Amino acid sequence: MDWLKNRLTAQLDNILGAAIVGAASLVIVWLLSLYSANPQITLLWVLIVLGIADSLLLLLMYFRVTGSRRQRVHTRHRNVTQDYFDRAFESGTEVFWLTIMSLHTLREMKTRLTKAQATRTRVNLLTLDPALDPGVIGAVQLHLNEPPYDVNATARQIREAWEQWSALAKKYPDPIRVRTYKSIPTMQGILVRDKYIAVELIPYDTQTGDRPGLLLTRNEDPELFNLFQQKFISLWDSQHQA
């Protein structure tokens, strides 16, 4: 039940607000009941109504909390988290972005990096190392099972992605830094430091539009968020700059 405790703690402001509103309503109704013909009956009915209202409010909060927890896992991750991805480049803080190659994303990056530059957002990007052994790249290609279904083509895409990301980093040295990694990719994702993280899982032979993922925030999912944040940053710190 730790997750429920953490989420209720995150909702503490809402709980306190509801308590204050309820207490204020009781005082107002009590004052009004002093001028009624039968203040005791009036107050009794008011207490009953407020009790029912508070019960419904607590039930609503409970289902909202438990429902939000279930919704943290998404089957079509990119559709759900696209807005969070875009907002990361305007967050005004440090962002860690883990990707395999994302050549298609490169075409849309100039606008995002311009926004990052304007908002003083630092983007730390990790892309797969093109110097990996061909056997490893073959395993990656087999796992992704993406067209053109050719190991040499996959190796070329990884190399081109690194080259283009590096060129962008030279053109926009202030908002973006690029490093390569050699560990087997098990996920992709973007972390806005100490705020939220969108993690895309990569099951075998799952196309990009169907991949599941997690959307975690520091306040609502502290344990999982801290775990993924630590691992993203550790991977970045362990790599050499491209």
C-alpha positions, 0 to 999 in steps of 0.5 A: 500500500506504499504507492497509495500512501505516496499518491495520497501524500501528493494529493495532500493539498487537495485533501486539506482544501476539501477539509477547509471548505467542509469546515467553513460550510459547517460554520456557515450552515450553523450560523444560518440554522440559528435563525431557522424555526428548528435549528437542531433539525436543520443542523442534523440534516446539514450534517447528514448531507455533508457526511454523504458529500464527504463520503462521495468526495473520498470515494472519488479521490480514491478511484482517481488515485487508483485509476491514475496508477493504472493509467501510468502504463500505456499500450500506445505510449507515443500517442499518450506521451507526445505532449510530455515529450514536446514540453520537455524542450521548454522545461527550463531544466536538464533533460536526459533523452535515451534513444536508439537512433530516432532518425525521424525525430531528427527532422523535427529537432530544429524547432525543439532545440530553438525552444530549448535554447530560448528557455535555457533547457539543457538536453543530454542525448544518448544514442546507440554507438555506431562502433558496436560489434556487427553481431550486437547490431544484428541482435538489435535489428532482430529484436526491433524487426523494423524495415528494411530488415537488413543488418547493414542498413540498421548499422548505417541508420545507427551511424547516420543518426550519430553523425546527424545528432553530433552535427546538431550538437555542434550547431546548437552547443548550448542546449544539446550535448550528445553521447553514445552508449554501447549497452544493449538498449532495453528502452527509450525515453525522455527524463525531465530532471526531478519532474517526470519521465516518459519511458518507452519499453521495447518488446520483441517485434513491436512497432513504434506505434504499439510499444507500451510505456510508463509515464512517471512523476516525482510526486506521484510515483517517487520510487519508480521515478527515482529508479529510472532517473538514477539509471538514465543519469548513470548511463549518461555519466558512464559514457564518453562524449561523442 
